[in-house]
Amino acid sequence: MFLLIPHCLECRCISLGIELLIPDRFNSCNKACCVCGSLKADLKLEDRVYICVRGNRMDKDLNAAINLEDARLIQSRLKMIHAVG
C-alpha cells in the first residue's frame, strides 16, 4: 500500500501541472540551518525548535521547508541551464 503513495502523488501533480520534487532520502534538510548551512547532528524527532550554533532559532519544520524550497530553486535553475546549453 505504501508503495502506491509516491505514484499517486506523481499522477496528481501531473494532472494539476505541478512539479513534484522528491528529495534524496538522505537529504539533511531538517538538520541543516537554512541561514548558515551548518549541520546539527544531534537534532531529535521530539525537538520542535531548531537552534543553530550561530544563533538562528526557528521552528524545526519551517527550517526544513525553507531548505526544501532552496533545493527546488536550485533544481529549477539547473534545468534552465541544461535547456539553454
Residue pairs with C-beta under 8 A, 6 or more apart in sequence:
6 22
9 20
10 20
13 19
13 20
14 20
19 72
19 76
21 68
21 71
21 72
21 75
23 29
23 68
23 71
27 71
28 39
29 64
29 67
29 68
29 71
30 43
30 60
30 63
30 64
30 67
31 39
31 40
31 41
31 43
32 38
32 39
32 40
32 67
33 39
33 40
33 50
33 52
33 54
33 56
33 63
34 56
34 58
34 63
34 66
34 67
34 70
35 52
35 54
35 56
36 52
36 54
36 56
38 52
38 53
38 54
40 50
40 51
40 52
40 53
43 50
43 60
47 60
48 59
48 60
49 57
49 58
49 59
49 60
50 56
50 57
50 58
50 59
50 60
50 63
51 57
56 63
